[in-house]
Amino acid sequence: MSKLIINRLDYARIKKSISDAKQFKSISNSEAEKLQQELDAAKIVEPEAIPSNVVTMNSIVKLSFLNNDKKIQFQIVYPEQANIKENKISIFSPIATALIGYKVNDEVEWIVPAGLTRIRIDEIVYQPEAAGDFDL
């Protein structure tokens, strides 16, 4: 699988969110560590250089669960903007952490309460960088 791609602004903001969350104990050490590892492994690029098929912060993505053909759509947001009723999922959630930086058609393994499942990124309905919204 290709290297994850994250834009420089998202990288800095996510790192700050992790730091703040650790300070206020609103993220577990294991969750913080997993997200930090994803960030550290990623290729960091300028927002304008992000391909339009890469999941970034504030992206709205459509996914398929390959084990049961269930499909969902949600937006990946910063923790303070998360609202499950609006389908806005925090970057601190395991599924958002698993998806950030991946591309359309990538398949990602994700551990759910029932065990390991595979999800595929079917579509990015909205990506801020592709829309020219570089300051979200």
N, C-alpha and C positions, 0 to 999 in steps of 0.2 A: 504494500500500500504506500502511496506517496506521502510525503511529509505534510503535516498539518500546516495551514497558513493562517496567520492572525495579523490583523493590522496593528500598527504601533499604538494607536490611541486605545483600542480595545485592550491590548496587552497591559498598558499602564493602568487603565481604569480597573481591570479585573484584579491586578496585583494589589491595588489600593483597597478594593472591596474585600479581598482576602485578609489583608492586614487589619482593616477596620473590624471585620467580623471576628477575627481571632481576639482582638482587644476586648470586644463586647461579648465574647464567648457565644456567638450566634452561628458558628460553624464548628464542626468537630475537627480535630487534628487530622483524622484520616481523610475527610472530605477535602480539607484545605490542601493536604499533601497531594492527593490525586489531581486536583485542578492545577496545582503548581507544576506537577510533572508534565501535564499536557502543555502548559504554557512554555515550559523550558525546552520541550522537544520540538516546538513549532518554529517555522520560518516566519520571522517578523518582517512585514513589509509596510510601506506607506499606504494609507487608506485608499488612495487613488489607484494603487497597483493591485488591489484585491480582485481576483477574477469574480465574475458575477455568479458563478456556480458554487461559491464557498459559503458555508454557514458562518455568519458573523454575529456580533451582538446586535440585538434588535431585529434580526432576521425573522421572518415568518416562514416556517418550514412545514412541509407535508411529509409524513413518514408512513411506512408500512411495516407492521410486525410480520416477519416472514414465517413465524411458526403458526400464526392463526389468521393471517390476511386482514387483521384489524388495521384501520387507517386513522391517523390523527393529524391535527394541525395545531401548532402553537407558535408563540413568539418567545424568543430567548431574551430576557431582560436582566437588568441589575436587581439585586435583592429587594431594594426599596420599591421597585415598580411591579413586583410579582403580584399576580392576582389570578387565581385559578379560574374564577368565574369568567374572566376575560381571555382565558387561554394564554396568559402571560406567565411563563415559567422562569424561575430564578436560575441564573448561571450556576448557582450553588447546588441545584438539583442534579442528581446523578445523570439523568438523561441529557440535560443541557451540557454538562461537563463532557459527556461522551460524544456529543455532536459538534461542538464548536471547532471550527477549522477544517471540518470534512467537507466533501463536495457532493453534489447531486450524483446519485447512483452508487455512492459509497455504501457499503454494508458495515455496520458497527455492532459488535457484541455488547450487550448490556445485561447486567445482573438485576433481575426483578425478584420480588419475594418468592415467586414460584421457581426461580432458578435462572439459568442463562437463556437469553433470547437474542435473536438477531433482528436488527432494524435496518431498513434501507431508506435513505434520503431520496424521496421521489421528486420533490420540487421545492424550489425556494420561491415562494409567492412574492415576497418583498425582501430585498437586501438593501440597507441604507446606502452602501457604497455605490451600488449599481444605479440607485435613484439620485445620486449626487448629494445625499444627506450625510456629509462627513462629520457633522458636529453632534450627532445623537449620543 
